């Protein structure tokens, strides 16, 4: 669970498993949509710096899930 502050509304909110990305300057950051809208219905986005380890862990989790799905598909093909 990561706590963000929406800079437009100055309100805090929490997000479970937010996206982690690499910024142009090479730093890592969490990104999440704010639950509030800006003027004229604009979508607001909040950022918060993250660690390299968190970024690597995010991809490690995705790789594990992909491997499990591949194994299940292989098992289904063998059963047919």
N, C-alpha and C positions, 0 to 999 in steps of 0.2 A: 504494500500500500504506500503510495507516494503522495505527499501533500503539496499542492500547487497553490499559487496565488494568482488570480486573474488580475492583470495589471490595469485593465479598464475599469472594472467594478470594485477593485480592491477587496474582493471577497476570497476566502480560502475554500478549497474543495479537495477531496481525495479521489484518487484513481487507482484501481487495482491493475497491476501489470501494464503500465503505459508503454507506448512505443519508444524505443531508444534509437537515436540516429547520430550520425557524425555531421557536425556543422562544417561550414567552409573553412573555418580556422583550425580544424582538426580536433576540436574538443567534442566530447560526447554529451548528449542532452536527452532528457525525457521530453516527449511532446504529447499533449492531450488537448482535446477541445474543451473549452469552458462550458459549463451547463447553462450559461446565460448568453443572450444575443446582444450584439452591438446595435448601433443605429442602422435603421433600414434593414434589420434582420441579418446583419453580417455575422458570420461565424467567428468567434473569438478563439484564439489558440494560445495556450500557456506553455512555456518552456521552463525547464529546470536542469541545471548541470547534473550529469551522471558520471559514474566512474567507468573506466575501461573494463573492469571486471564485470560490472553489470551488463555492459554491451556484449561482452563475450558470452556471459551466461545466457543471455537472451537467445543467441544463436545456437548454443549447446542444447537448450531445451527444445528448440524447433527441430534440430537434427535428430534428437531422440524420438520425437513424435513421428517424424517422417520415416524413421527406421521401423518403428512399430507398425505403422500403416502399411509399409511395403511388405513386412512379414505376414500381416493378416491377408493381404491380397494374394501373396504366394500360396498361403494355406488354402484359400478359397479356390484357387486355380487347381491345386493338387486334388481337392475333394471332388471336383467335377470330372 
